[in-house]
Amino acid sequence: MHSLQQEAEVNEAFSRQSGHFDAIYDSNKITVWAREQVREEILQYLQPNAQILELNCGTGTDSVYFAKRGYNILATDNADGMLKQLREKVNALQLNDKIETLKCSFNELEHIQGRQFDYIYSNFGGLNCTQHLEKVLFDIEKLLKPGGRFTLVIMPKVCPWDLLMLFKGYFKTAFRRFAKNGTSAHLEGVYFQCYYYNPSYVTTRLQKSFELLSLKSLSLAVPPPYIEQFVEKHPKVFAMLEKIEKRLRKTYPFNRWGDYCMITMQKR
């Protein structure tokens, strides 16, 4: 019952936001920057003519990006409102031959039967909405062709910018990622649980059948998107922090910290 309630709450929250989702995120320069980093990561490993599965696709910003580059994508999400926005984009941009949409939670990937993909990705911590990430990883393994790859962008437990909130007296924010049973998050007035996973949660569970290709931090030195107007107010500082991040983001232990981590693995 808890999982069904969580699914319903996440669906409601993101459906409520779907109508103005793009306006919010496209106007946040750190979100735009972060999305560019994720796309660079995926393009580094994406083969020509790859068949792609996107999890928690939202309004399909990334699906449209890859479709315009000639890739075929099955875009999945559990939020009705998000899928409605994506379908409108697909029709407007005449991408029906490139993007197929499917209402499917990442907790129910077994419903995608008889198909395998060359690449699977999940962006911006969508998978942090599940308490059952181990099952998701098991399903991803079955959905990937031999030699197929995935990139998962998840929110780890250690985020330096969260910990800095200690100095402002925001103890709950500083330690929210370490809560054993998840942390209550809210969006558009709807509350749901968010769970944080270190990259090792993914890599250790898949080490027998996958090879780790890349592990990088994202928003380690660069502030997270919730630090609003940072780029506009401090462009020189942002440029400096970006340089620091690019030096550290592949290096242990920094590649395991940040607002997000990007994990790319290949099926043996």
SEDO-718844 format. One record per residue (C-alpha): y negated, z negated, x. Coordinates in nm, 2 decimals, decimal comma. Layout:
// residues N
<pt><v>Y</v><w>Z</w><u>X</u></pt>
...
END
This chain:
// residues 268
<pt><v>0,00</v><w>0,00</w><u>0,00</u></pt>
<pt><v>-0,24</v><w>-0,08</w><u>0,29</u></pt>
<pt><v>-0,20</v><w>0,27</w><u>0,43</u></pt>
<pt><v>-0,26</v><w>0,43</w><u>0,09</u></pt>
<pt><v>-0,57</v><w>0,22</w><u>0,04</u></pt>
<pt><v>-0,70</v><w>0,31</w><u>0,39</u></pt>
<pt><v>-0,64</v><w>0,68</w><u>0,32</u></pt>
<pt><v>-0,83</v><w>0,65</w><u>-0,01</u></pt>
<pt><v>-1,12</v><w>0,46</w><u>0,15</u></pt>
<pt><v>-1,16</v><w>0,71</w><u>0,44</u></pt>
<pt><v>-1,14</v><w>1,00</w><u>0,20</u></pt>
<pt><v>-1,41</v><w>0,85</w><u>-0,01</u></pt>
<pt><v>-1,64</v><w>0,76</w><u>0,28</u></pt>
<pt><v>-1,63</v><w>1,10</w><u>0,45</u></pt>
<pt><v>-1,64</v><w>1,29</w><u>0,12</u></pt>
<pt><v>-1,96</v><w>1,11</w><u>0,04</u></pt>
<pt><v>-2,11</v><w>1,21</w><u>0,37</u></pt>
<pt><v>-1,99</v><w>1,56</w><u>0,37</u></pt>
<pt><v>-2,29</v><w>1,71</w><u>0,20</u></pt>
<pt><v>-2,53</v><w>1,60</w><u>0,48</u></pt>
<pt><v>-2,27</v><w>1,56</w><u>0,76</u></pt>
<pt><v>-2,39</v><w>1,87</w><u>0,95</u></pt>
<pt><v>-2,76</v><w>1,77</w><u>0,92</u></pt>
<pt><v>-2,69</v><w>1,43</w><u>1,07</u></pt>
<pt><v>-2,47</v><w>1,53</w><u>1,36</u></pt>
<pt><v>-2,64</v><w>1,86</w><u>1,45</u></pt>
<pt><v>-2,97</v><w>1,67</w><u>1,48</u></pt>
<pt><v>-2,83</v><w>1,41</w><u>1,72</u></pt>
<pt><v>-2,86</v><w>1,56</w><u>2,07</u></pt>
<pt><v>-2,60</v><w>1,32</w><u>2,22</u></pt>
<pt><v>-2,35</v><w>1,43</w><u>1,95</u></pt>
<pt><v>-2,43</v><w>1,79</w><u>2,03</u></pt>
<pt><v>-2,39</v><w>1,72</w><u>2,40</u></pt>
<pt><v>-2,06</v><w>1,54</w><u>2,35</u></pt>
<pt><v>-1,92</v><w>1,82</w><u>2,14</u></pt>
<pt><v>-2,00</v><w>2,07</w><u>2,42</u></pt>
<pt><v>-1,80</v><w>1,85</w><u>2,66</u></pt>
<pt><v>-1,50</v><w>1,85</w><u>2,43</u></pt>
<pt><v>-1,52</v><w>2,23</w><u>2,38</u></pt>
<pt><v>-1,53</v><w>2,28</w><u>2,76</u></pt>
<pt><v>-1,22</v><w>2,07</w><u>2,79</u></pt>
<pt><v>-1,03</v><w>2,26</w><u>2,53</u></pt>
<pt><v>-1,14</v><w>2,60</w><u>2,66</u></pt>
<pt><v>-1,02</v><w>2,51</w><u>3,01</u></pt>
<pt><v>-0,66</v><w>2,49</w><u>2,88</u></pt>
<pt><v>-0,67</v><w>2,72</w><u>2,58</u></pt>
<pt><v>-0,47</v><w>3,04</w><u>2,62</u></pt>
<pt><v>-0,57</v><w>3,38</w><u>2,47</u></pt>
<pt><v>-0,43</v><w>3,43</w><u>2,12</u></pt>
<pt><v>-0,33</v><w>3,07</w><u>2,08</u></pt>
<pt><v>-0,25</v><w>2,94</w><u>1,74</u></pt>
<pt><v>-0,45</v><w>2,62</w><u>1,69</u></pt>
<pt><v>-0,40</v><w>2,32</w><u>1,46</u></pt>
<pt><v>-0,71</v><w>2,10</w><u>1,41</u></pt>
<pt><v>-0,67</v><w>1,74</w><u>1,29</u></pt>
<pt><v>-0,95</v><w>1,57</w><u>1,10</u></pt>
<pt><v>-1,15</v><w>1,89</w><u>1,10</u></pt>
<pt><v>-1,44</v><w>1,75</w><u>0,90</u></pt>
<pt><v>-1,68</v><w>2,03</w><u>0,79</u></pt>
<pt><v>-1,52</v><w>2,26</w><u>1,04</u></pt>
<pt><v>-1,79</v><w>2,29</w><u>1,31</u></pt>
<pt><v>-1,53</v><w>2,32</w><u>1,58</u></pt>
<pt><v>-1,29</v><w>2,54</w><u>1,37</u></pt>
<pt><v>-1,57</v><w>2,79</w><u>1,32</u></pt>
<pt><v>-1,66</v><w>2,78</w><u>1,69</u></pt>
<pt><v>-1,31</v><w>2,87</w><u>1,80</u></pt>
<pt><v>-1,26</v><w>3,12</w><u>1,51</u></pt>
<pt><v>-1,56</v><w>3,31</w><u>1,62</u></pt>
<pt><v>-1,39</v><w>3,34</w><u>1,96</u></pt>
<pt><v>-1,10</v><w>3,51</w><u>1,81</u></pt>
<pt><v>-0,86</v><w>3,22</w><u>1,76</u></pt>
<pt><v>-0,65</v><w>3,15</w><u>1,44</u></pt>
<pt><v>-0,68</v><w>2,79</w><u>1,32</u></pt>
<pt><v>-0,51</v><w>2,57</w><u>1,06</u></pt>
<pt><v>-0,79</v><w>2,32</w><u>0,98</u></pt>
<pt><v>-0,67</v><w>2,00</w><u>0,82</u></pt>
<pt><v>-0,84</v><w>1,70</w><u>0,68</u></pt>
<pt><v>-0,78</v><w>1,44</w><u>0,41</u></pt>
<pt><v>-1,14</v><w>1,42</w><u>0,28</u></pt>
<pt><v>-1,19</v><w>1,66</w><u>-0,01</u></pt>
<pt><v>-1,56</v><w>1,68</w><u>0,04</u></pt>
<pt><v>-1,53</v><w>1,78</w><u>0,40</u></pt>
<pt><v>-1,28</v><w>2,06</w><u>0,32</u></pt>
<pt><v>-1,51</v><w>2,18</w><u>0,04</u></pt>
<pt><v>-1,79</v><w>2,22</w><u>0,30</u></pt>
<pt><v>-1,56</v><w>2,40</w><u>0,54</u></pt>
<pt><v>-1,43</v><w>2,64</w><u>0,27</u></pt>
<pt><v>-1,79</v><w>2,73</w><u>0,19</u></pt>
<pt><v>-1,86</v><w>2,81</w><u>0,55</u></pt>
<pt><v>-1,54</v><w>3,02</w><u>0,59</u></pt>
<pt><v>-1,64</v><w>3,23</w><u>0,29</u></pt>
<pt><v>-2,00</v><w>3,26</w><u>0,40</u></pt>
<pt><v>-1,91</v><w>3,36</w><u>0,75</u></pt>
<pt><v>-1,62</v><w>3,58</w><u>0,64</u></pt>
<pt><v>-1,37</v><w>3,40</w><u>0,85</u></pt>
<pt><v>-1,09</v><w>3,39</w><u>0,59</u></pt>
<pt><v>-0,86</v><w>3,58</w><u>0,83</u></pt>
<pt><v>-0,91</v><w>3,33</w><u>1,11</u></pt>
<pt><v>-0,94</v><w>2,98</w><u>0,94</u></pt>
<pt><v>-0,68</v><w>2,85</w><u>0,70</u></pt>
<pt><v>-0,76</v><w>2,51</w><u>0,54</u></pt>
<pt><v>-0,51</v><w>2,25</w><u>0,43</u></pt>
<pt><v>-0,56</v><w>1,90</w><u>0,27</u></pt>
<pt><v>-0,34</v><w>1,69</w><u>0,50</u></pt>
<pt><v>-0,38</v><w>1,35</w><u>0,65</u></pt>
<pt><v>-0,28</v><w>1,31</w><u>1,01</u></pt>
<pt><v>-0,05</v><w>1,04</w><u>0,88</u></pt>
<pt><v>0,14</v><w>1,31</w><u>0,69</u></pt>
<pt><v>0,18</v><w>1,58</w><u>0,94</u></pt>
<pt><v>0,55</v><w>1,61</w><u>0,85</u></pt>
<pt><v>0,42</v><w>1,81</w><u>0,55</u></pt>
<pt><v>0,34</v><w>2,10</w><u>0,78</u></pt>
<pt><v>0,69</v><w>2,24</w><u>0,79</u></pt>
<pt><v>0,83</v><w>2,54</w><u>0,96</u></pt>
<pt><v>0,53</v><w>2,60</w><u>1,19</u></pt>
<pt><v>0,45</v><w>2,53</w><u>1,55</u></pt>
<pt><v>0,13</v><w>2,57</w><u>1,74</u></pt>
<pt><v>0,01</v><w>2,65</w><u>2,09</u></pt>
<pt><v>-0,27</v><w>2,40</w><u>2,08</u></pt>
<pt><v>-0,36</v><w>2,09</w><u>1,87</u></pt>
<pt><v>-0,68</v><w>1,90</w><u>1,89</u></pt>
<pt><v>-0,85</v><w>1,61</w><u>1,72</u></pt>
<pt><v>-1,22</v><w>1,54</w><u>1,79</u></pt>
<pt><v>-1,46</v><w>1,24</w><u>1,78</u></pt>
<pt><v>-1,22</v><w>0,96</w><u>1,71</u></pt>
<pt><v>-1,08</v><w>1,07</w><u>1,38</u></pt>
<pt><v>-0,74</v><w>0,93</w><u>1,49</u></pt>
<pt><v>-0,90</v><w>0,59</w><u>1,52</u></pt>
<pt><v>-0,88</v><w>0,57</w><u>1,15</u></pt>
<pt><v>-0,50</v><w>0,53</w><u>1,16</u></pt>
<pt><v>-0,30</v><w>0,22</w><u>1,24</u></pt>
<pt><v>0,01</v><w>0,44</w><u>1,29</u></pt>
<pt><v>-0,10</v><w>0,65</w><u>1,59</u></pt>
<pt><v>0,26</v><w>0,64</w><u>1,73</u></pt>
<pt><v>0,38</v><w>0,84</w><u>1,43</u></pt>
<pt><v>0,10</v><w>1,09</w><u>1,47</u></pt>
<pt><v>0,20</v><w>1,14</w><u>1,83</u></pt>
<pt><v>0,56</v><w>1,19</w><u>1,73</u></pt>
<pt><v>0,46</v><w>1,45</w><u>1,47</u></pt>
<pt><v>0,23</v><w>1,63</w><u>1,72</u></pt>
<pt><v>0,52</v><w>1,67</w><u>1,96</u></pt>
<pt><v>0,73</v><w>1,84</w><u>1,69</u></pt>
<pt><v>0,44</v><w>2,07</w><u>1,59</u></pt>
<pt><v>0,37</v><w>2,19</w><u>1,94</u></pt>
<pt><v>0,56</v><w>2,48</w><u>2,09</u></pt>
<pt><v>0,73</v><w>2,43</w><u>2,43</u></pt>
<pt><v>0,45</v><w>2,46</w><u>2,68</u></pt>
<pt><v>0,19</v><w>2,38</w><u>2,41</u></pt>
<pt><v>-0,10</v><w>2,16</w><u>2,47</u></pt>
<pt><v>-0,31</v><w>1,90</w><u>2,29</u></pt>
<pt><v>-0,65</v><w>1,74</w><u>2,34</u></pt>
<pt><v>-0,71</v><w>1,41</w><u>2,16</u></pt>
<pt><v>-1,06</v><w>1,25</w><u>2,16</u></pt>
<pt><v>-1,00</v><w>0,89</w><u>2,09</u></pt>
<pt><v>-1,21</v><w>0,57</w><u>2,10</u></pt>
<pt><v>-1,08</v><w>0,33</w><u>2,37</u></pt>
<pt><v>-1,11</v><w>-0,05</w><u>2,38</u></pt>
<pt><v>-1,35</v><w>-0,06</w><u>2,67</u></pt>
<pt><v>-1,70</v><w>0,09</w><u>2,60</u></pt>
<pt><v>-1,97</v><w>-0,03</w><u>2,85</u></pt>
<pt><v>-2,24</v><w>0,04</w><u>2,60</u></pt>
<pt><v>-2,08</v><w>-0,18</w><u>2,34</u></pt>
<pt><v>-2,04</v><w>-0,46</w><u>2,60</u></pt>
<pt><v>-2,41</v><w>-0,43</w><u>2,68</u></pt>
<pt><v>-2,48</v><w>-0,55</w><u>2,33</u></pt>
<pt><v>-2,39</v><w>-0,90</w><u>2,46</u></pt>
<pt><v>-2,74</v><w>-0,92</w><u>2,62</u></pt>
<pt><v>-2,90</v><w>-0,86</w><u>2,28</u></pt>
<pt><v>-2,68</v><w>-1,13</w><u>2,12</u></pt>
<pt><v>-2,47</v><w>-0,88</w><u>1,92</u></pt>
<pt><v>-2,14</v><w>-1,05</w><u>2,00</u></pt>
<pt><v>-1,95</v><w>-0,89</w><u>1,71</u></pt>
<pt><v>-2,05</v><w>-0,54</w><u>1,82</u></pt>
<pt><v>-1,97</v><w>-0,61</w><u>2,19</u></pt>
<pt><v>-1,62</v><w>-0,72</w><u>2,12</u></pt>
<pt><v>-1,53</v><w>-0,52</w><u>1,81</u></pt>
<pt><v>-1,29</v><w>-0,29</w><u>1,99</u></pt>
<pt><v>-1,07</v><w>-0,57</w><u>2,10</u></pt>
<pt><v>-0,98</v><w>-0,69</w><u>1,75</u></pt>
<pt><v>-0,60</v><w>-0,70</w><u>1,72</u></pt>
<pt><v>-0,58</v><w>-0,57</w><u>1,36</u></pt>
<pt><v>-0,87</v><w>-0,33</w><u>1,37</u></pt>
<pt><v>-1,24</v><w>-0,37</w><u>1,29</u></pt>
<pt><v>-1,41</v><w>-0,31</w><u>0,96</u></pt>
<pt><v>-1,63</v><w>0,00</w><u>0,97</u></pt>
<pt><v>-1,85</v><w>0,14</w><u>0,69</u></pt>
<pt><v>-1,99</v><w>0,48</w><u>0,60</u></pt>
<pt><v>-2,19</v><w>0,57</w><u>0,29</u></pt>
<pt><v>-2,13</v><w>0,22</w><u>0,15</u></pt>
<pt><v>-1,75</v><w>0,25</w><u>0,18</u></pt>
<pt><v>-1,56</v><w>0,01</w><u>0,41</u></pt>
<pt><v>-1,24</v><w>0,10</w><u>0,60</u></pt>
<pt><v>-1,06</v><w>-0,02</w><u>0,91</u></pt>
<pt><v>-1,10</v><w>0,14</w><u>1,26</u></pt>
<pt><v>-0,84</v><w>0,09</w><u>1,53</u></pt>
<pt><v>-0,91</v><w>0,13</w><u>1,90</u></pt>
<pt><v>-0,65</v><w>0,27</w><u>2,15</u></pt>
<pt><v>-0,65</v><w>0,28</w><u>2,53</u></pt>
<pt><v>-0,55</v><w>0,62</w><u>2,67</u></pt>
<pt><v>-0,23</v><w>0,45</w><u>2,80</u></pt>
<pt><v>-0,12</v><w>0,41</w><u>2,44</u></pt>
<pt><v>-0,09</v><w>0,79</w><u>2,42</u></pt>
<pt><v>0,03</v><w>0,87</w><u>2,78</u></pt>
<pt><v>0,31</v><w>0,61</w><u>2,80</u></pt>
<pt><v>0,46</v><w>0,71</w><u>2,46</u></pt>
<pt><v>0,47</v><w>1,08</w><u>2,56</u></pt>
<pt><v>0,54</v><w>1,06</w><u>2,93</u></pt>
<pt><v>0,90</v><w>1,17</w><u>2,89</u></pt>
<pt><v>0,82</v><w>1,49</w><u>2,71</u></pt>
<pt><v>0,46</v><w>1,57</w><u>2,82</u></pt>
<pt><v>0,27</v><w>1,62</w><u>3,14</u></pt>
<pt><v>-0,08</v><w>1,47</w><u>3,16</u></pt>
<pt><v>-0,32</v><w>1,75</w><u>3,25</u></pt>
<pt><v>-0,65</v><w>1,57</w><u>3,21</u></pt>
<pt><v>-0,80</v><w>1,23</w><u>3,13</u></pt>
<pt><v>-1,18</v><w>1,20</w><u>3,11</u></pt>
<pt><v>-1,43</v><w>0,95</w><u>2,97</u></pt>
<pt><v>-1,69</v><w>1,07</w><u>2,73</u></pt>
<pt><v>-2,02</v><w>0,87</w><u>2,68</u></pt>
<pt><v>-1,94</v><w>0,64</w><u>2,97</u></pt>
<pt><v>-2,28</v><w>0,65</w><u>3,14</u></pt>
<pt><v>-2,44</v><w>0,87</w><u>2,88</u></pt>
<pt><v>-2,51</v><w>0,65</w><u>2,57</u></pt>
<pt><v>-2,31</v><w>0,69</w><u>2,25</u></pt>
<pt><v>-2,46</v><w>0,88</w><u>1,96</u></pt>
<pt><v>-2,55</v><w>0,56</w><u>1,78</u></pt>
<pt><v>-2,83</v><w>0,50</w><u>2,04</u></pt>
<pt><v>-3,06</v><w>0,73</w><u>1,84</u></pt>
<pt><v>-3,34</v><w>0,94</w><u>1,99</u></pt>
<pt><v>-3,24</v><w>0,85</w><u>2,34</u></pt>
<pt><v>-3,26</v><w>1,21</w><u>2,47</u></pt>
<pt><v>-3,60</v><w>1,27</w><u>2,31</u></pt>
<pt><v>-3,74</v><w>0,94</w><u>2,44</u></pt>
<pt><v>-3,58</v><w>0,93</w><u>2,78</u></pt>
<pt><v>-3,50</v><w>1,29</w><u>2,89</u></pt>
<pt><v>-3,51</v><w>1,21</w><u>3,27</u></pt>
<pt><v>-3,30</v><w>0,91</w><u>3,23</u></pt>
<pt><v>-3,05</v><w>1,11</w><u>3,02</u></pt>
<pt><v>-3,03</v><w>1,37</w><u>3,29</u></pt>
<pt><v>-2,96</v><w>1,11</w><u>3,55</u></pt>
<pt><v>-2,69</v><w>0,94</w><u>3,34</u></pt>
<pt><v>-2,53</v><w>1,27</w><u>3,28</u></pt>
<pt><v>-2,50</v><w>1,33</w><u>3,65</u></pt>
<pt><v>-2,34</v><w>0,99</w><u>3,70</u></pt>
<pt><v>-2,10</v><w>1,05</w><u>3,41</u></pt>
<pt><v>-1,98</v><w>1,38</w><u>3,55</u></pt>
<pt><v>-1,91</v><w>1,21</w><u>3,89</u></pt>
<pt><v>-1,72</v><w>0,92</w><u>3,74</u></pt>
<pt><v>-1,55</v><w>1,05</w><u>3,43</u></pt>
<pt><v>-1,23</v><w>1,17</w><u>3,60</u></pt>
<pt><v>-1,20</v><w>0,87</w><u>3,83</u></pt>
<pt><v>-0,98</v><w>0,56</w><u>3,76</u></pt>
<pt><v>-1,06</v><w>0,32</w><u>3,60</u></pt>
<pt><v>-1,38</v><w>0,48</w><u>3,46</u></pt>
<pt><v>-1,18</v><w>0,77</w><u>3,29</u></pt>
<pt><v>-1,03</v><w>0,50</w><u>3,06</u></pt>
<pt><v>-1,36</v><w>0,37</w><u>2,95</u></pt>
<pt><v>-1,64</v><w>0,50</w><u>2,73</u></pt>
<pt><v>-1,73</v><w>0,56</w><u>2,37</u></pt>
<pt><v>-1,45</v><w>0,82</w><u>2,38</u></pt>
<pt><v>-1,17</v><w>0,94</w><u>2,61</u></pt>
<pt><v>-1,05</v><w>1,30</w><u>2,62</u></pt>
<pt><v>-0,67</v><w>1,32</w><u>2,68</u></pt>
<pt><v>-0,51</v><w>1,66</w><u>2,74</u></pt>
<pt><v>-0,13</v><w>1,69</w><u>2,78</u></pt>
<pt><v>0,12</v><w>1,97</w><u>2,79</u></pt>
<pt><v>0,46</v><w>1,97</w><u>2,63</u></pt>
<pt><v>0,74</v><w>2,02</w><u>2,89</u></pt>
END
